[in-house]
Amino acid sequence: MITREQIEQHARSGRKIQAIKDYRELTRSGLAESKSAVEDFIAYGRWGAQTPFAAVAAPARRRRALLPRRGAIDPAVAHPPRPR
């Protein structure tokens, strides 16, 4: 089983292709998304906000900001208009 720590170790040690392969396998994401995520990790030393690891890797004070607010309405859900 591949772990996030293994992917980070590959990225830090210069094995970018192996890191991308492992990221794809772990997250089931596409090549372009995986490449972008690993390159961002290499450049900034942390996972970007769009990666599945963001909430895990973020400090506790930032983790709350990444999660949806309680009672927040999901804009992806279509709400029918009210009858008049």
BELHUPE-V405462 format. One record per residue. N is the residue number from 0. RES is the residue in one letter. D_LAST is the distance of its C-alpha to the last C-alpha in whole Angstrom. Layout:
N,RES,D_LAST
N,RES,D_LAST
This chain:
0,M,56
1,I,55
2,T,54
3,R,53
4,E,56
5,Q,58
6,I,56
7,E,56
8,Q,60
9,H,60
10,A,58
11,R,60
12,S,64
13,G,63
14,R,62
15,K,59
16,I,59
17,Q,59
18,A,56
19,I,54
20,K,55
21,D,54
22,Y,51
23,R,50
24,E,51
25,L,50
26,T,46
27,R,46
28,S,45
29,G,46
30,L,49
31,A,48
32,E,46
33,S,49
34,K,51
35,S,49
36,A,48
37,V,52
38,E,53
39,D,50
40,F,52
41,I,55
42,A,55
43,Y,53
44,G,54
45,R,51
46,W,48
47,G,45
48,A,42
49,Q,40
50,T,43
51,P,43
52,F,46
53,A,44
54,A,42
55,V,46
56,A,48
57,A,46
58,P,47
59,A,45
60,R,44
61,R,42
62,R,41
63,R,39
64,A,37
65,L,37
66,L,35
67,P,31
68,R,30
69,R,29
70,G,25
71,A,25
72,I,22
73,D,24
74,P,23
75,A,24
76,V,21
77,A,18
78,H,15
79,P,12
80,P,9
81,R,6
82,P,4
83,R,0
